[in-house]
Amino acid sequence: AALLTLTRKRGAATYAQTLQNIPETQVTTLENGLRVASEESNHPTCTVGVWIEAGSRYEDSKTNGAAFFVEHMALKGTKKRPGSAFEKEVESLGAHLNGYTSREQTAFYIKALSKDMPKAVELLSDLVQNCALEDSQIEKERVVILQELKEMDNNLADVTFDYLHATAYQGTSLAHTVEGTTDNIKRMTRGDLASYVDTHFKAPRMVLAAAGGISHKELVDAAKQHFTGVPFKSKGDSVPALKRCRFTGSEIRARDDGLPLAHIALAVEGPGWADPDNVVLNVANAIIGRYDRTFGGGKNQSSKLATLAVEHNLCHSFEPFNTCYSDTGLFGFHFVSDPLSVDDMMFCAQGEWMRLCTSTTESEVTRAKNYLRNAMVAQLDGTTRVCENIGSHLLHYGRRIPLEEWDARISAVDAKMVRDVCSKYIYDKCPAIAAVGPIEQLLDYNRLRSAMYWVRL
């Protein structure tokens, strides 16, 4: 019994000690504006990456898809390491190279042994500054990307979210898909790609981040050696500031009765990255919870919406989301259901939103905060997640927010805050709706809009 008590006390103390003992994130800004950030640990491996403030939001209707195309090309050789030479050099280190593009950022990162950190920095600098963009390779990647676009059309969840952005931010750059259109990819030229790189791959828009068994001084020295060639700004004027993307309450419906399941997403305008309301909204989403038929537990779910979904067979899965951008966001939920359950699931989901605005309880908030704390600590699992956390934070917030600070923000949330903040963003607001598949049972927009408030006598 004494041993069990000791173990429990040790476990309870470990969480607090974990938050306090996380190494400080060190940040150094080079003369050309490049920010170099790192978190040192005793890991035998490290992850080093470049996070760039560039993505589909920085494109127009004619260049949409350029960022995604450049990401593909950057991994296919440089002027110094043409063709497969770049890949072979990465493989010779036993390292792993990857990258991704989103609406507001592009990233390339390498996971390698800690002793190979300087070489990883050199490879990343070559990738960013000397992308080959060979005509023959462009044609090969064009075929690959077009095939990817066809495959993406079969992922109805992704299609639904692209439609949601298209209707919520219609007429703005956030309405673009990350991958671009088929027509754009077909006519994209080397000049288009080179122009995109010259315009956006600038030192002040970049963060070189690293996590693992590395020294910050060595990282800075490597950055000074290899990244000083990244220009401060483009020729002529610097990149203009992003235009405000106005949210529009509207809908897109792509009815196809030949599909077995309906995918539906509903969202209101949420806050941007730096808004403190995001913490409260994340607690609200944790109260709603998520559900999939593969989950165990049956009716014994902590989420009331999940319990309803099980008892009445409302859906195959649902998940809330809070997608943030620099100045706006999408706060909503997405569910997949049988054709005859669409109306009932939408009714229950919107009812749960109204309950968040009017009658959230302290016990629900406590459970949700514990869930968020667990998810927060999971960010410490591996150097890659920590590195991505550092790079994204510096782009979004201008600094790395410590987990101890996040914990304090979560602890400060109570039921009244959840009710007030949810009312601010949800109650009586015009939603954006995207629906794909057999959606005949989905009520018209005005009926769904009327469910965004409760009439009380």
VEXDREN-2710 file (C-alpha; in Angstrom, 1 decimal):
% VEXDREN-2710
k/r/px/py/pz
1/ALA/0.0/0.0/0.0
2/ALA/2.8/2.4/0.8
3/LEU/4.5/1.6/-2.5
4/LEU/1.2/2.3/-4.4
5/THR/0.8/5.6/-2.6
6/LEU/4.3/6.6/-3.4
7/THR/3.8/5.8/-7.1
8/ARG/0.6/7.9/-7.2
9/LYS/2.3/10.8/-5.6
10/ARG/5.2/10.5/-8.0
11/GLY/2.9/10.4/-11.0
12/ALA/1.0/13.5/-9.8
13/ALA/4.2/15.4/-9.3
14/THR/5.6/14.4/-12.7
15/TYR/3.0/16.5/-14.6
16/ALA/3.9/19.7/-12.7
17/GLN/7.6/18.9/-12.9
18/THR/7.3/18.2/-16.6
19/LEU/5.9/21.7/-17.3
20/GLN/8.5/23.4/-15.2
21/ASN/11.5/21.4/-16.5
22/ILE/11.0/21.8/-20.2
23/PRO/14.1/23.4/-21.7
24/GLU/13.8/27.1/-22.7
25/THR/13.4/27.8/-26.4
26/GLN/16.4/29.9/-27.5
27/VAL/15.8/32.3/-30.4
28/THR/18.5/34.3/-32.3
29/THR/17.7/36.6/-35.3
30/LEU/20.4/36.8/-37.9
31/GLU/21.3/40.1/-39.8
32/ASN/19.2/39.1/-42.8
33/GLY/16.1/38.6/-40.6
34/LEU/16.2/34.8/-40.3
35/ARG/15.0/33.6/-36.9
36/VAL/16.9/30.6/-35.5
37/ALA/15.2/28.8/-32.7
38/SER/16.0/25.6/-30.8
39/GLU/15.1/23.5/-27.7
40/GLU/18.0/21.4/-26.4
41/SER/17.4/18.0/-24.9
42/ASN/19.2/14.7/-24.3
43/HIS/17.8/12.9/-27.3
44/PRO/20.3/11.1/-29.5
45/THR/18.4/12.4/-32.5
46/CYS/17.3/15.8/-33.7
47/THR/14.8/17.3/-36.1
48/VAL/15.8/20.5/-38.0
49/GLY/13.4/22.3/-40.3
50/VAL/12.6/25.5/-42.1
51/TRP/9.1/27.0/-41.6
52/ILE/8.2/29.6/-44.2
53/GLU/5.3/32.1/-44.2
54/ALA/4.1/31.0/-47.6
55/GLY/1.2/29.0/-48.8
56/SER/-2.0/29.0/-51.0
57/ARG/-3.2/32.2/-49.2
58/TYR/-0.4/34.1/-50.9
59/GLU/-1.6/33.0/-54.4
60/ASP/-4.2/34.4/-56.7
61/SER/-6.6/32.5/-59.0
62/LYS/-3.9/32.2/-61.7
63/THR/-1.1/31.0/-59.5
64/ASN/-3.1/28.8/-57.1
65/GLY/-1.1/25.6/-56.7
66/ALA/2.4/27.2/-57.0
67/ALA/3.3/26.6/-53.4
68/PHE/2.3/22.9/-53.6
69/PHE/4.2/22.5/-56.9
70/VAL/7.3/24.2/-55.4
71/GLU/7.2/21.8/-52.4
72/HIS/7.3/18.9/-54.8
73/MET/10.1/20.3/-56.8
74/ALA/12.2/21.3/-53.7
75/LEU/12.5/17.6/-52.7
76/LYS/13.6/16.6/-56.2
77/GLY/17.1/18.1/-56.3
78/THR/19.0/21.4/-56.2
79/LYS/21.5/23.1/-58.4
80/LYS/24.4/21.7/-56.2
81/ARG/22.8/18.3/-55.9
82/PRO/20.8/17.6/-59.1
83/GLY/18.3/14.8/-59.5
84/SER/18.5/11.9/-57.0
85/ALA/21.8/13.2/-55.6
86/PHE/20.0/15.2/-52.9
87/GLU/17.9/12.2/-51.9
88/LYS/21.0/9.9/-51.8
89/GLU/22.8/12.3/-49.5
90/VAL/19.9/12.4/-47.1
91/GLU/19.7/8.6/-47.1
92/SER/23.5/8.3/-46.6
93/LEU/22.9/10.0/-43.2
94/GLY/20.1/7.6/-42.3
95/ALA/17.9/10.6/-42.1
96/HIS/14.3/11.3/-43.0
97/LEU/13.3/14.3/-45.1
98/ASN/9.7/15.5/-45.5
99/GLY/7.7/18.6/-46.2
100/TYR/4.2/20.0/-46.4
101/THR/2.2/23.0/-47.6
102/SER/-0.8/24.6/-45.9
103/ARG/-2.8/27.7/-46.6
104/GLU/-0.4/29.9/-44.6
105/GLN/2.9/28.1/-44.3
106/THR/5.3/25.8/-46.1
107/ALA/7.8/23.5/-44.2
108/PHE/10.7/21.2/-44.9
109/TYR/12.3/19.2/-42.1
110/ILE/15.0/16.5/-41.6
111/LYS/15.1/14.0/-38.7
112/ALA/18.7/12.8/-38.2
113/LEU/21.3/11.9/-35.6
114/SER/22.2/14.8/-33.4
115/LYS/25.8/14.7/-34.6
116/ASP/24.6/15.3/-38.2
117/MET/22.7/18.5/-37.4
118/PRO/25.2/20.8/-39.3
119/LYS/24.8/18.7/-42.4
120/ALA/21.0/18.8/-42.1
121/VAL/21.2/22.6/-41.9
122/GLU/23.4/22.6/-45.0
123/LEU/20.9/20.4/-46.9
124/LEU/17.9/22.5/-45.9
125/SER/19.7/25.7/-46.9
126/ASP/20.5/24.2/-50.3
127/LEU/16.9/23.1/-50.7
128/VAL/15.5/26.5/-49.9
129/GLN/18.0/28.6/-51.8
130/ASN/19.0/26.5/-54.8
131/CYS/15.9/24.6/-55.9
132/ALA/16.8/23.3/-59.4
133/LEU/13.4/23.6/-61.1
134/GLU/14.6/21.6/-64.1
135/ASP/12.2/21.5/-67.0
136/SER/12.3/17.7/-67.3
137/GLN/11.7/17.3/-63.6
138/ILE/8.8/19.8/-63.7
139/GLU/7.1/17.7/-66.3
140/LYS/7.5/14.6/-64.2
141/GLU/6.1/16.2/-61.1
142/ARG/3.3/17.7/-63.1
143/VAL/2.1/14.2/-63.9
144/VAL/2.5/13.1/-60.2
145/ILE/0.5/16.1/-58.9
146/LEU/-2.3/15.7/-61.4
147/GLN/-2.6/12.1/-60.2
148/GLU/-2.6/13.2/-56.6
149/LEU/-5.4/15.6/-57.4
150/LYS/-7.5/12.7/-58.8
151/GLU/-6.9/10.7/-55.6
152/MET/-7.8/13.7/-53.4
153/ASP/-11.2/13.9/-55.1
154/ASN/-11.9/10.4/-53.5
155/ASN/-11.2/11.7/-50.0
156/LEU/-14.6/13.2/-49.3
157/ALA/-13.6/14.7/-45.9
158/ASP/-10.9/16.8/-47.6
159/VAL/-13.3/17.7/-50.4
160/THR/-15.9/18.9/-47.9
161/PHE/-13.4/21.1/-46.1
162/ASP/-12.2/22.6/-49.4
163/TYR/-15.8/23.4/-50.2
164/LEU/-16.2/24.9/-46.7
165/HIS/-13.3/27.3/-47.3
166/ALA/-14.7/28.1/-50.7
167/THR/-18.1/29.2/-49.4
168/ALA/-16.9/30.7/-46.1
169/TYR/-14.2/32.9/-47.8
170/GLN/-15.6/33.2/-51.3
171/GLY/-13.8/35.7/-53.5
172/THR/-10.7/35.7/-51.2
173/SER/-7.4/33.9/-51.2
174/LEU/-8.5/31.6/-48.3
175/ALA/-11.1/30.1/-50.7
176/HIS/-8.3/28.5/-52.7
177/THR/-7.3/24.9/-52.2
178/VAL/-3.8/24.2/-51.1
179/GLU/-3.1/21.9/-54.1
180/GLY/-4.5/24.2/-56.7
181/THR/-6.7/23.5/-59.7
182/THR/-6.1/21.0/-62.4
183/ASP/-6.0/23.7/-65.1
184/ASN/-3.4/25.7/-63.1
185/ILE/-1.2/22.7/-62.6
186/LYS/-1.3/21.9/-66.3
187/ARG/-0.2/25.3/-67.4
188/MET/2.2/26.2/-64.5
189/THR/5.7/27.1/-66.0
190/ARG/9.2/27.2/-64.6
191/GLY/8.9/31.0/-64.6
192/ASP/5.8/30.8/-62.4
193/LEU/7.5/28.6/-59.8
194/ALA/10.7/30.6/-59.8
195/SER/8.8/33.8/-59.3
196/TYR/6.9/32.3/-56.4
197/VAL/10.2/31.3/-54.7
198/ASP/11.9/34.7/-55.4
199/THR/8.9/36.5/-53.9
200/HIS/8.2/34.5/-50.8
201/PHE/11.3/32.6/-49.7
202/LYS/12.8/35.5/-47.8
203/ALA/14.7/35.4/-44.6
204/PRO/12.3/37.5/-42.4
205/ARG/9.5/35.1/-43.4
206/MET/11.5/32.0/-42.4
207/VAL/12.2/30.2/-39.1
208/LEU/15.0/27.7/-38.8
209/ALA/13.9/25.5/-35.9
210/ALA/15.6/22.5/-34.2
211/ALA/14.8/20.2/-31.3
212/GLY/16.8/17.3/-29.8
213/GLY/20.4/16.7/-28.7
214/ILE/21.8/19.8/-30.3
215/SER/23.5/23.0/-29.2
216/HIS/21.9/26.4/-30.0
217/LYS/25.3/28.0/-30.6
218/GLU/26.2/25.3/-33.1
219/LEU/22.8/25.7/-34.8
220/VAL/23.3/29.5/-35.1
221/ASP/26.9/29.0/-36.4
222/ALA/25.6/26.5/-39.0
223/ALA/22.8/29.0/-40.0
224/LYS/25.3/31.8/-40.4
225/GLN/27.4/29.7/-42.6
226/HIS/24.6/28.4/-44.9
227/PHE/21.6/30.7/-44.7
228/THR/23.2/34.2/-45.0
229/GLY/22.6/34.0/-48.7
230/VAL/18.8/34.1/-48.2
231/PRO/17.8/37.7/-49.3
232/PHE/16.2/40.1/-46.9
233/LYS/13.4/41.0/-49.4
234/SER/12.5/40.6/-53.0
235/LYS/13.8/42.9/-55.7
236/GLY/11.9/46.1/-55.6
237/ASP/9.1/46.3/-53.1
238/SER/8.7/43.8/-50.2
239/VAL/5.8/41.3/-50.2
240/PRO/2.5/43.2/-49.5
241/ALA/0.6/42.5/-46.3
242/LEU/-2.2/39.9/-46.5
243/LYS/-5.7/41.2/-47.3
244/ARG/-8.4/40.6/-44.8
245/CYS/-10.4/37.5/-45.8
246/ARG/-14.0/38.3/-45.0
247/PHE/-16.2/35.4/-43.8
248/THR/-19.5/34.8/-45.5
249/GLY/-22.5/32.9/-44.1
250/SER/-23.4/30.7/-47.1
251/GLU/-23.4/27.1/-48.3
252/ILE/-22.2/24.7/-51.0
253/ARG/-24.1/21.5/-51.7
254/ALA/-22.7/18.7/-53.9
255/ARG/-25.4/16.2/-54.0
256/ASP/-24.5/12.7/-55.2
257/ASP/-27.0/10.0/-54.3
258/GLY/-24.7/7.4/-55.6
259/LEU/-22.4/7.8/-52.7
260/PRO/-23.1/5.7/-49.6
261/LEU/-22.5/8.4/-46.9
262/ALA/-23.0/12.1/-46.5
263/HIS/-20.2/14.4/-45.4
264/ILE/-21.3/17.6/-43.8
265/ALA/-19.4/20.5/-42.2
266/LEU/-20.8/23.5/-40.5
267/ALA/-18.7/26.4/-39.2
268/VAL/-18.9/30.0/-37.9
269/GLU/-16.1/32.5/-38.1
270/GLY/-13.6/31.9/-35.4
271/PRO/-10.6/34.0/-34.1
272/GLY/-7.1/34.2/-35.5
273/TRP/-4.1/32.4/-34.0
274/ALA/-3.1/35.0/-31.4
275/ASP/-6.6/35.6/-30.0
276/PRO/-6.9/34.4/-26.3
277/ASP/-10.5/33.1/-27.1
278/ASN/-8.9/30.1/-28.8
279/VAL/-8.1/28.5/-25.5
280/VAL/-11.8/28.7/-24.4
281/LEU/-13.0/27.5/-27.8
282/ASN/-10.7/24.5/-27.6
283/VAL/-12.2/23.7/-24.2
284/ALA/-15.6/23.9/-25.8
285/ASN/-14.6/21.5/-28.5
286/ALA/-13.2/19.1/-25.9
287/ILE/-16.7/19.2/-24.2
288/ILE/-18.3/18.2/-27.5
289/GLY/-15.8/15.5/-27.9
290/ARG/-15.3/13.3/-31.0
291/TYR/-16.8/9.9/-32.0
292/ASP/-16.2/7.1/-34.4
293/ARG/-18.1/3.8/-34.6
294/THR/-14.8/2.0/-34.0
295/PHE/-14.5/3.5/-30.5
296/GLY/-15.3/1.3/-27.6
297/GLY/-17.6/2.4/-24.7
298/GLY/-20.9/2.3/-26.4
299/LYS/-23.4/4.6/-24.6
300/ASN/-20.9/5.1/-21.8
301/GLN/-19.3/8.1/-23.5
302/SER/-18.2/11.3/-21.6
303/SER/-19.5/13.3/-24.6
304/LYS/-23.2/13.9/-24.6
305/LEU/-23.3/14.2/-28.4
306/ALA/-21.4/10.9/-28.7
307/THR/-23.9/9.2/-26.3
308/LEU/-26.8/10.4/-28.5
309/ALA/-24.9/9.2/-31.6
310/VAL/-24.7/5.7/-30.2
311/GLU/-28.2/5.5/-28.8
312/HIS/-29.9/6.7/-31.9
313/ASN/-27.4/5.6/-34.6
314/LEU/-27.0/9.2/-35.8
315/CYS/-23.7/9.0/-37.5
316/HIS/-20.6/7.0/-38.4
317/SER/-18.3/9.7/-37.0
318/PHE/-18.1/13.3/-35.9
319/GLU/-15.4/15.7/-34.9
320/PRO/-15.3/19.4/-33.9
321/PHE/-12.5/21.6/-35.3
322/ASN/-11.0/25.1/-34.7
323/THR/-9.0/26.0/-37.8
324/CYS/-7.0/29.2/-37.2
325/TYR/-5.4/31.6/-39.6
326/SER/-3.5/34.9/-39.0
327/ASP/-6.6/37.0/-38.8
328/THR/-9.6/34.7/-38.9
329/GLY/-10.6/31.1/-38.4
330/LEU/-13.3/28.4/-38.8
331/PHE/-14.9/27.0/-35.7
332/GLY/-17.3/24.1/-36.4
333/PHE/-17.9/20.4/-36.7
334/HIS/-17.9/17.8/-39.4
335/PHE/-19.8/14.5/-39.4
336/VAL/-20.4/11.5/-41.6
337/SER/-23.8/9.9/-41.6
338/ASP/-26.2/7.7/-43.4
339/PRO/-28.6/9.5/-45.8
340/LEU/-31.6/9.1/-43.5
341/SER/-29.8/10.3/-40.4
342/VAL/-28.6/13.7/-41.7
343/ASP/-31.4/15.8/-40.2
344/ASP/-31.3/14.1/-36.8
345/MET/-27.5/14.4/-36.5
346/MET/-27.6/18.1/-37.5
347/PHE/-30.4/18.8/-35.0
348/CYS/-28.4/17.2/-32.2
349/ALA/-25.1/18.8/-33.1
350/GLN/-26.6/22.3/-33.3
351/GLY/-28.5/21.7/-30.1
352/GLU/-25.1/20.8/-28.5
353/TRP/-23.8/24.2/-29.7
354/MET/-26.7/26.0/-28.1
355/ARG/-26.2/24.1/-24.9
356/LEU/-22.6/25.3/-24.8
357/CYS/-23.8/28.8/-25.1
358/THR/-26.5/28.5/-22.4
359/SER/-25.9/25.7/-19.9
360/THR/-22.3/24.5/-19.8
361/THR/-21.5/23.0/-16.4
362/GLU/-18.3/23.1/-14.3
363/SER/-17.9/19.4/-14.3
364/GLU/-17.8/19.3/-18.1
365/VAL/-15.3/22.1/-18.2
366/THR/-13.1/20.2/-15.7
367/ARG/-13.1/17.1/-17.8
368/ALA/-12.4/19.1/-21.0
369/LYS/-9.5/20.9/-19.4
370/ASN/-7.9/17.6/-18.4
371/TYR/-8.3/16.3/-21.9
372/LEU/-6.5/19.4/-23.3
373/ARG/-3.7/19.1/-20.8
374/ASN/-3.2/15.5/-21.9
375/ALA/-3.1/16.6/-25.6
376/MET/-0.7/19.4/-24.7
377/VAL/1.8/17.1/-22.9
378/ALA/1.6/14.7/-25.9
379/GLN/3.4/17.5/-27.9
380/LEU/6.6/16.5/-26.1
381/ASP/6.5/13.1/-27.7
382/GLY/9.5/13.1/-30.1
383/THR/11.7/15.8/-31.5
384/THR/9.7/16.2/-34.7
385/ARG/6.5/17.4/-32.9
386/VAL/8.6/19.7/-30.8
387/CYS/10.4/21.2/-33.8
388/GLU/7.1/21.8/-35.6
389/ASN/5.7/23.4/-32.5
390/ILE/8.6/25.8/-32.4
391/GLY/8.5/26.7/-36.1
392/SER/4.8/27.2/-36.2
393/HIS/4.7/29.2/-32.9
394/LEU/7.3/31.7/-34.2
395/LEU/5.3/32.2/-37.4
396/HIS/1.9/32.5/-35.7
397/TYR/2.8/34.2/-32.4
398/GLY/6.2/35.6/-32.9
399/ARG/7.5/33.5/-29.9
400/ARG/7.3/30.0/-28.6
401/ILE/4.6/29.9/-25.9
402/PRO/5.8/27.6/-23.0
403/LEU/3.5/24.7/-22.0
404/GLU/3.5/26.1/-18.5
405/GLU/1.8/29.3/-19.9
406/TRP/-0.7/27.2/-21.9
407/ASP/-1.5/25.2/-18.7
408/ALA/-2.2/28.5/-16.8
409/ARG/-4.5/29.7/-19.6
410/ILE/-6.4/26.4/-19.6
411/SER/-6.7/26.5/-15.8
412/ALA/-8.2/29.9/-15.9
413/VAL/-11.2/28.8/-18.0
414/ASP/-14.5/28.2/-16.2
415/ALA/-18.1/27.4/-17.3
416/LYS/-19.1/31.1/-17.5
417/MET/-16.2/31.8/-19.8
418/VAL/-17.2/28.9/-22.1
419/ARG/-20.8/30.1/-22.2
420/ASP/-19.8/33.7/-22.9
421/VAL/-17.2/33.0/-25.6
422/CYS/-19.4/30.4/-27.3
423/SER/-22.2/32.9/-27.4
424/LYS/-19.8/35.5/-28.9
425/TYR/-18.9/33.3/-31.8
426/ILE/-21.9/30.9/-32.2
427/TYR/-25.1/32.3/-30.9
428/ASP/-27.3/33.8/-33.7
429/LYS/-24.4/33.8/-36.2
430/CYS/-24.7/33.0/-39.9
431/PRO/-22.9/29.7/-40.5
432/ALA/-21.0/28.4/-43.5
433/ILE/-22.1/24.9/-44.6
434/ALA/-20.5/22.4/-47.0
435/ALA/-22.3/19.1/-47.8
436/VAL/-21.2/16.3/-50.1
437/GLY/-23.0/13.0/-51.0
438/PRO/-26.6/11.8/-50.5
439/ILE/-27.8/15.0/-48.7
440/GLU/-31.4/15.2/-49.8
441/GLN/-32.4/15.2/-46.1
442/LEU/-30.3/18.3/-45.2
443/LEU/-32.7/21.1/-44.5
444/ASP/-32.5/24.4/-46.4
445/TYR/-30.1/27.1/-45.2
446/ASN/-32.8/29.3/-43.5
447/ARG/-33.9/26.3/-41.4
448/LEU/-30.3/25.6/-40.3
449/ARG/-29.7/29.3/-39.7
450/SER/-32.8/29.4/-37.4
451/ALA/-31.2/26.6/-35.3
452/MET/-28.4/29.0/-34.3
453/TYR/-30.5/30.5/-31.5
454/TRP/-33.1/29.4/-29.1
455/VAL/-36.4/31.1/-28.6
456/ARG/-37.2/31.3/-24.9
457/LEU/-40.5/32.3/-23.3
END
